[in-house]
Amino acid sequence: MFLTKCSNKINFVPINAGKIMNFSFWEKQSLTSPADVTILGSGIVGISTAISVKSARPDLRVKVIDKACVSFGASTKNAGFACFGSVSELLDDIKAMGEEDCAKIVEMRWKGLQLLRSRIPDEVMEYQSCGGLEVFNSDTPAFAYSCFEHIDYCNKFIERTLGLKNCYSKIANTDFRYFHPEMIFNQYEGSLNPVRMIQALTELARKIGVEFVHGLDVSFIQSADKKLICRGDVEIPYKVLCVCTNGFTRQLFEEIEVVPARNQVLITRPIPDLKLNGCFHYDRGYFYFRNYEGRILLGGARNVDFQNEFTMEPGTTPVIQSALEHFLDKIYPGASSMIEHRWSGTLGVGFSKNPICRWQDEYILVGVRLGGMGVAIGSWLGEKLSGYILERI
Ligand SMILES: Cc1cc2nc3c(=O)[nH]c(=O)nc-3n(C[C@H](O)[C@H](O)[C@H](O)COP(=O)(O)OP(=O)(O)OC[C@H]3O[C@@H](n4cnc5c(N)ncnc54)[C@H](O)[C@@H]3O)c2cc1C
């Protein structure tokens, strides 16, 4: 399909609208009657927004649209870390944005996790309070020591911001010879199964009356007529639209400051007697690994090939995979010969770690750019988007 831009930045005119779908009258009627609130994207943000709107206003008709059968983005492809920040990330963020702004971001992550856990029972989404661990390269001890020196400072920051005491502590690393002999433990972080999380959120949303339409790939938004134009020549009218397409947002609004960033992950076969407890962060979070049912799940390494990973294309690459394999053998020698599966997902990043939550025009609200902590921020952002929508309706 070729698209031509109109003067209004978010309007496009189709030159070739593609093949017409063979809808029945009933299907057409259901699809083309506009909901009160239409949400584009059925990742954690879209579904959470739908739950927040529908819980506050059960009388409203809320519809969630997605191109994929479950989610094409990051919400079912992520590593399942329920985290809000390691010491090195916190120090980096405070340096970049100051204590006050960093506190706001940490607070939204923590509140988001609490809201998620209040909606979905821990056992349903396999939530485990396993704690987070930051490990350090033993070849660069100065970096590790500078983080150790700031543990007290970070504990005071977290206590002031979240009211949580003694968040970080230094503990001995007896299991990983490659890493520095001491690491930092965050007692309040956890892990979950992202597919179980999305399934449970979807079930909850359906139970309270949210409608889902999967398989509609929106090519452009015709804001003048308040219509979504989908591949297959399907037009969906909307009254209020909330766009939760994260890393894919620039396909619809090229001016929005969110850049797609691919993240690659691998997982091994079960390894007998694997000693690995908790969610591990390394190199300011660029590498992350955890134990899932006796397997090592390892992801990241985007910093090894930054430019090529700023893409919406799914897939794995030899450069990132070999960096991950190399690192995997440092966690557990020989584990690179036990890899069972590899995949990628697309997240949305930008210059700021703050998510975007703003009206694009009178009827289009955008909620995107969750970086690498969408599991934590997603529910919080959904609640915020819902507040914006309910004020306007
Ligand atoms: C590999 C990987 C590991 C990660 N690990 C973690 C982690 O451990 N912890 C953590 O907190 N975060 C992690 N993240 C980040 C987290 O998963 C994301 O921040 C979060 O899932 C974003 O949710 P979302 O709802 O905004 O977007 P998404 O989940 O990407 O949902 C967007 C939805 O929009 C749909 N869509 C897009 N464009 C269109 C269109 N034109 N028409 C119709 N539908 C469309 C997509 O199909 C998709 O379902 C990871 C991300 C990746 C990729």
PDBQT file of the ligand as one rigid body, heavy atoms in Angstrom, charges set to zero:
ROOT
HETATM    1  C1  LIG A 401      12.726  -8.690  24.733  1.00  0.00    +0.000 C 
HETATM    2  C2  LIG A 401      12.150  -7.720  25.697  1.00  0.00    +0.000 A 
HETATM    3  C3  LIG A 401      12.404  -7.877  27.055  1.00  0.00    +0.000 A 
HETATM    4  C4  LIG A 401      11.833  -6.988  27.973  1.00  0.00    +0.000 A 
HETATM    5  N1  LIG A 401      11.982  -7.264  29.289  1.00  0.00    +0.000 NA
HETATM    6  C5  LIG A 401      11.296  -6.507  30.183  1.00  0.00    +0.000 A 
HETATM    7  C6  LIG A 401      11.299  -6.864  31.547  1.00  0.00    +0.000 A 
HETATM    8  O1  LIG A 401      11.872  -7.880  31.930  1.00  0.00    +0.000 OA
HETATM    9  N2  LIG A 401      10.626  -6.057  32.422  1.00  0.00    +0.000 N 
HETATM   10  C7  LIG A 401       9.948  -4.942  31.995  1.00  0.00    +0.000 A 
HETATM   11  O2  LIG A 401       9.383  -4.229  32.832  1.00  0.00    +0.000 OA
HETATM   12  N3  LIG A 401       9.908  -4.610  30.703  1.00  0.00    +0.000 NA
HETATM   13  C8  LIG A 401      10.542  -5.370  29.785  1.00  0.00    +0.000 A 
HETATM   14  N4  LIG A 401      10.480  -5.056  28.465  1.00  0.00    +0.000 N 
HETATM   15  C9  LIG A 401       9.690  -3.878  28.063  1.00  0.00    +0.000 C 
HETATM   16  C10 LIG A 401       8.188  -4.128  28.142  1.00  0.00    +0.000 C 
HETATM   17  O3  LIG A 401       7.872  -5.404  27.649  1.00  0.00    +0.000 OA
HETATM   18  C11 LIG A 401       7.463  -3.023  27.348  1.00  0.00    +0.000 C 
HETATM   19  O4  LIG A 401       7.828  -1.765  27.873  1.00  0.00    +0.000 OA
HETATM   20  C12 LIG A 401       5.955  -3.160  27.448  1.00  0.00    +0.000 C 
HETATM   21  O5  LIG A 401       5.533  -4.464  27.168  1.00  0.00    +0.000 OA
HETATM   22  C13 LIG A 401       5.289  -2.174  26.482  1.00  0.00    +0.000 C 
HETATM   23  O6  LIG A 401       3.906  -2.396  26.527  1.00  0.00    +0.000 OA
HETATM   24  P1  LIG A 401       2.959  -1.624  25.510  1.00  0.00    +0.000 P 
HETATM   25  O7  LIG A 401       1.575  -2.065  25.821  1.00  0.00    +0.000 OA
HETATM   26  O8  LIG A 401       3.245  -0.167  25.559  1.00  0.00    +0.000 OA
HETATM   27  O9  LIG A 401       3.408  -2.077  24.066  1.00  0.00    +0.000 OA
HETATM   28  P2  LIG A 401       3.347  -3.515  23.301  1.00  0.00    +0.000 P 
HETATM   29  O10 LIG A 401       3.319  -4.638  24.253  1.00  0.00    +0.000 OA
HETATM   30  O11 LIG A 401       4.435  -3.451  22.310  1.00  0.00    +0.000 OA
HETATM   31  O12 LIG A 401       1.929  -3.446  22.603  1.00  0.00    +0.000 OA
HETATM   32  C14 LIG A 401       1.676  -2.664  21.463  1.00  0.00    +0.000 C 
HETATM   33  C15 LIG A 401       0.609  -3.371  20.670  1.00  0.00    +0.000 C 
HETATM   34  O13 LIG A 401       0.215  -2.537  19.588  1.00  0.00    +0.000 OA
HETATM   35  C16 LIG A 401      -0.073  -3.349  18.466  1.00  0.00    +0.000 C 
HETATM   36  N5  LIG A 401       0.070  -2.527  17.281  1.00  0.00    +0.000 N 
HETATM   37  C17 LIG A 401       1.139  -1.772  16.940  1.00  0.00    +0.000 A 
HETATM   38  N6  LIG A 401       0.898  -1.113  15.788  1.00  0.00    +0.000 NA
HETATM   39  C18 LIG A 401      -0.346  -1.476  15.383  1.00  0.00    +0.000 A 
HETATM   40  C19 LIG A 401      -1.150  -1.158  14.240  1.00  0.00    +0.000 A 
HETATM   41  N7  LIG A 401      -0.722  -0.294  13.318  1.00  0.00    +0.000 N 
HETATM   42  N8  LIG A 401      -2.367  -1.714  14.122  1.00  0.00    +0.000 NA
HETATM   43  C20 LIG A 401      -2.836  -2.580  15.086  1.00  0.00    +0.000 A 
HETATM   44  N9  LIG A 401      -2.105  -2.924  16.170  1.00  0.00    +0.000 NA
HETATM   45  C21 LIG A 401      -0.876  -2.382  16.329  1.00  0.00    +0.000 A 
HETATM   46  C22 LIG A 401       0.976  -4.458  18.542  1.00  0.00    +0.000 C 
HETATM   47  O14 LIG A 401       0.546  -5.627  17.858  1.00  0.00    +0.000 OA
HETATM   48  C23 LIG A 401       1.110  -4.666  20.041  1.00  0.00    +0.000 C 
HETATM   49  O15 LIG A 401       0.295  -5.736  20.477  1.00  0.00    +0.000 OA
HETATM   50  C24 LIG A 401      11.054  -5.892  27.526  1.00  0.00    +0.000 A 
HETATM   51  C25 LIG A 401      10.833  -5.709  26.170  1.00  0.00    +0.000 A 
HETATM   52  C26 LIG A 401      11.373  -6.617  25.246  1.00  0.00    +0.000 A 
HETATM   53  C27 LIG A 401      11.111  -6.422  23.791  1.00  0.00    +0.000 C 
ENDROOT
TORSDOF 0
